[in-house]
């Protein structure tokens, strides 16, 4: 499979501000047992950045580099009206998804919340999900390629 991303942007929050906000808060007494246990087990994550594209193209091929036929009307029905789906021709194996409202997210940067005895202590960066090939030490970085 080959992916191409067009009109790529990054949306991010300030991790320091998130840390300060969580440090000043407390877990509400009315919070259910499931959430309290998830917090104690450090199983709560926060998305702190996304990589978004207005357009994502996907080309698929089978064995011997032979293109795979796709049914664009079926794909369009699945993704809904807010995303336009197109193909170069009826026999093309390349499908392009174009957002008609908001960008399509294809990569996430997350942090894990660390709690001890019901109190927030810190957050731990967990890296990038879905866009590992374009991660930089400072995050996604300004030089995001449009093809990986």
RAKAFEN-V91752 format. One record per backbone hydrogen bond with DSSP energy under -0.5 kcal/mol. NH is the residue of the N-H (numbers start at 1). CO is the residue of the C=O. If there is no record, write none. Layout:
nh->(NH NH)
co->(CO CO)
This chain:
nh->(2 4 5 6 9 11 13 15 18 19 20 21 22 23 24 25 27 31 36 37 38 39 40 41 42 43 44 46 48 48 49 50 51 52 52 53 54 54 55 56 57 58 59 60 62 65 66 68 70 72 75 76 77 78 79 80 83 84 86 88 92 95 95 96 97 98 98 99 100 101 104 105 106 107 108 109 110 111 112 113 114 115 115 116 119 121 122 124 126 127 129 130 134 135 136 139 144 145 148)
co->(59 57 146 55 52 50 48 13 14 15 16 17 18 19 20 22 118 28 32 33 34 35 36 37 39 38 113 111 46 109 109 11 107 9 50 104 6 7 6 97 4 95 2 93 66 62 63 60 92 70 71 72 73 74 75 76 80 98 96 94 89 58 93 86 56 84 96 54 82 82 53 103 51 51 129 49 127 46 124 44 122 39 113 119 116 114 114 112 110 110 108 128 131 132 139 136 142 143 3)
